Amino acid sequence: MSKMLTISDELYARLEKEAQARGLSIERLIEEWEQIEAQLILRRGVVQEVDTLREKLFSKYGEMPDSTELIIEDRVR
C-alpha cells in the first residue's frame, strides 16, 4: 500500500540529490536510512546492556586489572 507525503521542495531536492549520488531512488534511500537507524537503535541497546553488566560486576568484584602482562609473562616462560 502506498501513502502520499507532503514535503518541502527543498527537502525533496536534497533527497533527490543524495539518492542520485548513491545511484538509488528516493524510496530506496529512505529505506536504507531506516534500516541503518534500526541497527543503531539495537546497538545502543546492546551497549547499554554491556554498561549495566560492567556496573554490576564492578559493584560485586571491584576493579578487575588488565591481565595482558600476566599472559605475556606466561608465554615467555
Beta strands, then each sheet from edge to edge (+ up, - down):
end
